[in-house]
């Protein structure tokens, strides 16, 4: 009898918590019940962590300054824990030497030197190439807008080796570490997506908010602008811009240019949704009460109308992230986006299209796995958030 009473009390408390929960609490509870979205969110957090801390995790500089002249086109090196001499708690590698002969079709390969079977042990937190954290150097047109933050310089890295090099994903034709390049490519692609989404987000809120709140001829003009931007094909646009872009542009300038263009052409979808929501909400009683109190249109839009649409805006932003990453990757892949020496996923994918890579250097495709995981993680998380934000979806117990 007491157990039944306790179960009744638990059900009552659960119902009270459900009906008194905020919108974000309901979205979070629904999202937790979506297993695929939770797993994708975990992978997404791992990818973001790898990108943000790429300098610390990378054992070598991903640029030409960190090349390994003695290991060009080198295969991935897998650390070992045991060999014929026994087991070792610390992982180690063997020294490889470059070889070319008839048995390799006169192609350069790396093989174990039997006379030099000396272990090279892997260490944690060794000193390596210097990298900076929280350093910013913005150089915009006009000296008034330029600013520079020196940041902090570090030499410690997650792992390294006592002699020679360690290349978990192998090296490219210049001897640059593909593992380090992949981590920095994740960071660059996420940074491009973040800047593009931010620009699109601001433009969508401004244009969609004005169009939906005022309506009339203002709405008609705004929708003409929105439709014009929507029908602009991105590939021909970037082909034209790439032909006019100065060749002396630095990699940072090209980076901000690509991110800005992606943001300037990526706002119409969100602007349409904001406009539709405001058209249906502008006639509500709380909006009329705010007008009678003397509130300005900007105050009503920013403090009353948009907050009621916050969950859908967040969902739309998350869903638009993979499209920004895909756009940057596709443009860099066809040579219209970022270029060497910038490490982006599109640049790394472009390096894997040569015939000799397909036949002999398959480890060039390792960044493709990270690209697929990154995009799929964003897609599953976005779908999970979209289902969780549905007000008609019943919360599963």
C-alpha positions as CSV (number, residue, x, y, z in Angstrom):
1,X,0.0,0.0,0.0
2,X,2.8,2.4,0.9
3,X,4.6,1.6,-2.4
4,X,1.5,2.5,-4.4
5,X,1.2,5.8,-2.5
6,X,4.8,6.6,-3.2
7,X,4.3,5.8,-6.9
8,X,1.3,8.1,-6.9
9,X,3.3,10.9,-5.3
10,X,6.1,10.4,-7.9
11,X,3.6,10.6,-10.7
12,X,2.1,13.8,-9.3
13,X,5.6,15.4,-8.9
14,X,6.5,14.3,-12.4
15,X,3.4,15.9,-13.8
16,X,4.0,19.1,-11.8
17,X,7.5,19.3,-13.1
18,X,6.3,18.7,-16.6
19,X,3.7,21.4,-16.6
20,X,5.9,23.9,-14.7
21,X,9.0,23.3,-16.8
22,X,10.3,26.1,-19.1
23,X,10.5,25.8,-22.8
24,X,14.2,25.0,-22.7
25,X,13.8,22.4,-20.0
26,X,11.2,20.6,-22.2
27,X,13.5,20.8,-25.2
28,X,16.4,19.4,-23.3
29,X,14.2,16.6,-21.9
30,X,13.0,15.6,-25.3
31,X,16.5,15.8,-26.7
32,X,17.9,13.5,-24.1
33,X,15.3,10.9,-25.1
34,X,16.7,10.9,-28.7
35,X,19.6,8.4,-28.6
36,X,20.9,9.1,-32.0
37,X,21.0,12.8,-31.4
38,X,22.8,12.3,-28.0
39,X,25.5,10.1,-29.7
40,X,25.9,12.6,-32.5
41,X,26.2,15.4,-29.9
42,X,29.0,13.5,-28.2
43,X,30.9,13.1,-31.5
44,X,30.3,16.8,-32.2
45,X,31.7,17.8,-28.9
46,X,34.8,15.6,-29.6
47,X,35.3,17.2,-33.0
48,X,34.9,20.7,-31.6
49,X,37.4,19.9,-28.8
50,X,39.9,18.5,-31.3
51,X,39.5,21.7,-33.4
52,X,39.7,24.2,-30.6
53,X,42.8,22.5,-29.0
54,X,44.4,21.6,-32.3
55,X,47.6,23.4,-31.4
56,X,48.1,21.6,-28.2
57,X,47.1,18.1,-29.5
58,X,49.2,18.4,-32.7
59,X,52.7,17.2,-32.3
60,X,54.0,19.3,-35.2
61,X,53.4,22.6,-37.0
62,X,50.9,21.8,-39.8
63,X,52.5,24.3,-42.1
64,X,55.7,23.8,-44.2
65,X,57.7,24.9,-41.1
66,X,56.8,21.6,-39.5
67,X,57.7,19.3,-42.4
68,X,59.6,16.1,-41.9
69,X,62.2,16.0,-44.7
70,X,63.1,12.4,-43.8
71,X,59.6,11.1,-44.1
72,X,57.8,12.4,-47.2
73,X,54.8,10.5,-48.4
74,X,55.1,8.4,-45.3
75,X,52.5,5.9,-44.2
76,X,50.7,6.2,-40.8
77,X,52.8,5.1,-37.8
78,X,51.0,3.0,-35.3
79,X,52.6,3.0,-31.8
80,X,53.4,-0.5,-30.5
81,X,53.3,-1.9,-27.0
82,X,55.1,-5.2,-27.6
83,X,57.5,-6.9,-29.9
84,X,59.9,-9.8,-29.9
85,X,61.8,-8.2,-27.0
86,X,58.7,-8.2,-24.7
87,X,55.9,-5.9,-23.5
88,X,56.3,-2.2,-22.8
89,X,53.9,0.0,-20.8
90,X,55.1,3.0,-22.8
91,X,54.2,3.0,-26.6
92,X,57.1,3.1,-29.0
93,X,58.0,3.2,-32.7
94,X,60.9,1.8,-34.8
95,X,63.2,3.8,-37.1
96,X,62.3,3.5,-40.8
97,X,64.6,4.1,-43.7
98,X,63.7,5.1,-47.2
99,X,64.1,2.4,-49.9
100,X,63.4,1.9,-53.6
101,X,64.0,-1.2,-55.6
102,X,62.6,-3.6,-58.1
103,X,60.3,-5.2,-55.5
104,X,58.6,-1.8,-55.0
105,X,58.3,-1.0,-58.8
106,X,61.0,1.6,-58.2
107,X,58.7,3.6,-55.9
108,X,60.0,5.1,-52.7
109,X,58.8,3.3,-49.6
110,X,59.8,3.2,-46.0
111,X,60.8,-0.1,-44.4
112,X,62.1,-1.3,-41.1
113,X,65.9,-1.3,-40.8
114,X,66.8,-4.6,-39.2
115,X,70.1,-3.3,-38.1
116,X,68.5,-0.3,-36.3
117,X,65.7,-2.0,-34.3
118,X,65.9,0.6,-31.6
119,X,62.8,1.6,-29.8
120,X,61.7,5.3,-29.9
121,X,59.4,5.9,-27.0
122,X,56.4,8.2,-27.0
123,X,56.2,10.8,-24.2
124,X,53.4,12.9,-22.9
125,X,53.5,16.7,-22.7
126,X,56.9,17.2,-24.4
127,X,58.2,20.6,-25.6
128,X,57.7,21.2,-29.3
129,X,56.9,23.9,-31.8
130,X,55.7,27.2,-30.3
131,X,52.0,28.0,-30.6
132,X,49.8,30.8,-29.3
133,X,46.5,30.8,-27.5
134,X,44.0,33.7,-27.3
135,X,46.0,35.6,-30.0
136,X,44.1,37.8,-32.5
137,X,45.4,39.9,-35.3
138,X,42.6,41.7,-37.3
139,X,43.7,43.8,-40.2
140,X,40.7,45.5,-41.9
141,X,40.6,48.3,-44.4
142,X,41.5,51.4,-42.4
143,X,43.8,51.6,-39.5
144,X,41.1,52.6,-37.1
145,X,39.6,49.1,-37.1
146,X,42.9,47.2,-36.7
147,X,43.7,45.6,-33.4
148,X,46.1,42.9,-32.2
149,X,46.1,40.8,-29.1
150,X,49.4,39.0,-28.5
151,X,47.9,36.1,-26.5
152,X,50.0,33.5,-24.7
153,X,52.8,31.4,-26.1
154,X,53.1,27.7,-25.3
155,X,55.6,25.0,-26.1
156,X,54.0,21.9,-24.5
157,X,52.0,19.4,-26.6
158,X,49.9,16.4,-25.8
159,X,52.4,13.8,-27.0
160,X,55.7,13.5,-28.9
161,X,58.6,11.1,-29.3
162,X,62.2,11.2,-28.0
163,X,63.9,11.1,-31.4
164,X,62.7,11.4,-35.0
165,X,59.0,12.0,-35.8
166,X,55.7,10.4,-35.0
167,X,53.0,10.7,-37.7
168,X,49.8,8.9,-36.7
169,X,48.1,9.7,-40.1
170,X,51.2,9.7,-42.2
171,X,52.7,12.6,-44.1
172,X,52.0,14.3,-47.5
173,X,54.3,14.9,-50.4
174,X,56.0,17.8,-48.6
175,X,56.5,15.8,-45.4
176,X,53.8,17.7,-43.4
177,X,52.0,15.8,-40.7
178,X,48.5,14.8,-41.8
179,X,47.3,14.4,-38.3
180,X,48.2,17.9,-37.4
181,X,46.7,19.2,-40.6
182,X,43.5,17.4,-40.0
183,X,43.0,18.9,-36.6
184,X,43.7,22.4,-37.8
185,X,41.4,21.8,-40.8
186,X,38.5,21.0,-38.5
187,X,39.2,24.3,-36.6
188,X,39.3,26.3,-39.8
189,X,36.1,24.8,-41.3
190,X,34.3,25.3,-38.0
191,X,35.5,28.9,-37.8
192,X,34.4,29.6,-41.3
193,X,31.0,28.1,-40.5
194,X,30.7,30.1,-37.3
195,X,31.5,33.4,-39.0
196,X,29.1,32.6,-41.8
197,X,26.3,31.6,-39.6
198,X,26.8,34.6,-37.4
199,X,26.5,37.0,-40.4
200,X,23.5,35.2,-41.7
201,X,21.9,35.2,-38.3
202,X,22.2,38.9,-37.8
203,X,21.0,39.7,-41.3
204,X,18.1,37.3,-41.0
205,X,16.9,38.8,-37.7
206,X,17.1,42.4,-39.0
207,X,15.5,41.8,-42.4
208,X,13.0,39.2,-41.3
209,X,12.1,41.2,-38.2
210,X,11.5,44.4,-40.1
211,X,9.6,42.6,-42.8
212,X,7.3,40.6,-40.5
213,X,6.6,43.4,-38.0
214,X,5.8,46.3,-40.4
215,X,4.3,44.4,-43.3
216,X,2.8,46.3,-46.2
217,X,5.1,47.8,-48.8
218,X,8.1,47.4,-46.5
219,X,7.4,43.6,-46.5
220,X,7.1,43.6,-50.3
221,X,10.5,45.3,-50.8
222,X,12.2,43.1,-48.2
223,X,10.8,39.9,-49.9
224,X,12.1,41.1,-53.3
225,X,15.5,41.5,-51.8
226,X,15.2,38.0,-50.1
227,X,14.1,36.3,-53.3
228,X,16.9,38.0,-55.2
229,X,19.5,36.6,-52.9
230,X,17.9,33.2,-52.8
231,X,18.2,32.7,-56.5
232,X,21.9,33.7,-56.7
233,X,23.9,30.5,-57.6
234,X,26.9,30.2,-55.3
235,X,29.3,28.4,-57.6
236,X,29.2,31.0,-60.5
237,X,29.3,33.8,-57.9
238,X,32.5,32.4,-56.4
239,X,33.9,31.9,-59.8
240,X,33.4,35.6,-60.6
241,X,34.8,36.7,-57.2
242,X,37.8,34.3,-57.5
243,X,38.7,35.9,-60.8
244,X,38.6,39.4,-59.3
245,X,40.2,38.5,-56.0
246,X,43.8,39.8,-55.8
247,X,46.4,37.1,-55.9
248,X,48.5,38.9,-53.1
249,X,45.7,38.3,-50.5
250,X,46.9,36.6,-47.4
251,X,45.4,33.4,-46.2
252,X,43.7,35.3,-43.3
253,X,42.1,37.8,-45.8
254,X,40.9,35.0,-48.0
255,X,39.5,33.2,-45.0
256,X,37.4,36.2,-43.8
257,X,36.3,36.8,-47.4
258,X,35.0,33.3,-47.9
259,X,33.2,33.3,-44.5
260,X,31.6,36.7,-45.2
261,X,30.3,35.7,-48.6
262,X,28.8,32.5,-47.2
263,X,27.1,34.5,-44.6
264,X,25.8,37.1,-47.0
265,X,24.1,34.5,-49.2
266,X,22.9,32.2,-46.4
267,X,20.4,34.3,-44.6
268,X,17.2,34.2,-46.7
269,X,15.9,30.9,-45.3
270,X,16.0,32.0,-41.6
271,X,14.7,35.5,-42.6
272,X,11.6,33.9,-44.1
273,X,11.0,31.9,-40.9
274,X,11.4,34.9,-38.7
275,X,9.1,36.9,-41.0
276,X,6.4,34.2,-40.9
277,X,6.5,34.0,-37.2
278,X,6.3,37.8,-36.6
279,X,3.4,38.1,-39.1
280,X,1.4,35.7,-37.0
281,X,2.5,37.2,-33.6
282,X,2.3,40.9,-34.2
283,X,-1.5,41.0,-33.7
284,X,-1.3,39.3,-30.3
285,X,-2.5,41.1,-27.1
286,X,1.0,41.4,-25.5
287,X,2.3,43.2,-28.6
288,X,-0.7,45.6,-28.4
289,X,0.0,46.2,-24.7
290,X,3.6,47.0,-25.4
291,X,2.6,49.5,-28.1
292,X,0.1,51.2,-25.7
293,X,3.0,51.5,-23.1
294,X,5.0,53.4,-25.7
295,X,7.5,50.7,-26.6
296,X,9.4,51.3,-29.8
297,X,9.2,48.8,-32.7
298,X,12.9,47.7,-32.1
299,X,12.1,47.0,-28.4
300,X,9.0,45.0,-29.3
301,X,10.8,42.9,-31.8
302,X,13.9,42.2,-29.7
303,X,12.3,41.9,-26.3
304,X,8.8,40.3,-27.0
305,X,8.6,38.8,-30.5
306,X,12.0,37.2,-31.1
307,X,12.3,35.6,-27.6
308,X,9.1,33.6,-28.3
309,X,10.9,32.2,-31.4
310,X,14.2,31.6,-29.7
311,X,14.2,27.8,-29.7
312,X,13.4,27.6,-33.5
313,X,16.1,30.1,-34.2
314,X,18.7,28.0,-32.3
315,X,17.5,24.9,-34.2
316,X,17.8,26.7,-37.5
317,X,21.3,27.9,-36.7
318,X,22.5,24.3,-35.8
319,X,21.0,22.9,-39.0
320,X,22.6,25.6,-41.1
321,X,26.1,24.8,-39.7
322,X,26.6,21.7,-41.9
323,X,25.6,23.6,-45.0
324,X,28.2,26.2,-44.3
325,X,30.8,23.6,-43.7
326,X,29.8,21.8,-46.9
327,X,29.8,25.0,-48.9
328,X,33.3,25.9,-47.7
329,X,34.6,22.4,-48.4
330,X,33.0,22.2,-51.8
331,X,34.4,25.6,-52.8
332,X,37.9,24.8,-51.5
333,X,37.7,21.4,-53.2
334,X,37.1,22.9,-56.7
335,X,39.8,25.6,-56.0
336,X,37.5,28.6,-55.5
337,X,37.7,28.7,-51.7
338,X,40.6,28.5,-49.3
339,X,44.0,27.4,-50.7
340,X,47.3,26.3,-49.5
341,X,48.9,26.9,-47.0
342,X,45.5,27.1,-45.2
343,X,44.5,23.8,-43.7
344,X,40.8,23.3,-44.3
345,X,38.9,20.1,-45.0
346,X,38.3,21.2,-48.6
347,X,42.0,21.8,-49.2
348,X,42.8,18.3,-47.7
349,X,40.2,16.7,-49.9
350,X,41.5,18.4,-52.9
351,X,45.0,16.9,-52.2
352,X,43.4,13.4,-52.3
353,X,42.2,13.6,-55.9
354,X,45.4,12.8,-57.7
355,X,45.8,9.4,-59.4
356,X,49.0,8.5,-57.5
357,X,47.3,9.2,-54.2
358,X,44.4,6.8,-55.1
359,X,46.8,4.1,-56.0
360,X,49.7,4.4,-53.5
361,X,48.9,6.9,-50.7
362,X,45.5,5.9,-49.4
363,X,46.1,7.6,-46.0
364,X,45.3,10.9,-47.7
365,X,41.7,10.0,-47.3
366,X,41.8,9.9,-43.5
367,X,40.5,13.6,-43.3
368,X,37.5,12.4,-45.3
369,X,36.4,10.3,-42.3
370,X,36.5,13.3,-40.0
371,X,34.6,15.4,-42.6
372,X,31.8,12.8,-42.8
373,X,31.6,12.5,-39.0
374,X,31.5,16.3,-38.5
375,X,28.7,16.8,-41.1
376,X,26.6,13.8,-39.9
377,X,27.0,14.9,-36.3
378,X,25.6,18.4,-37.1
379,X,22.8,16.8,-39.1
380,X,21.7,14.4,-36.4
381,X,22.0,17.0,-33.7
382,X,20.0,19.5,-35.8
383,X,17.3,16.9,-36.5
384,X,17.1,16.1,-32.8
385,X,16.8,19.7,-31.8
386,X,14.1,20.2,-34.4
387,X,12.1,17.3,-33.1
388,X,12.6,18.5,-29.5
389,X,11.4,22.0,-30.3
390,X,8.2,20.7,-31.7
391,X,5.5,21.9,-29.3
392,X,3.1,19.0,-30.4
393,X,5.7,16.3,-29.6
394,X,4.8,14.4,-26.5
395,X,7.6,13.9,-24.0
396,X,8.4,10.2,-23.5
397,X,8.8,9.0,-20.0
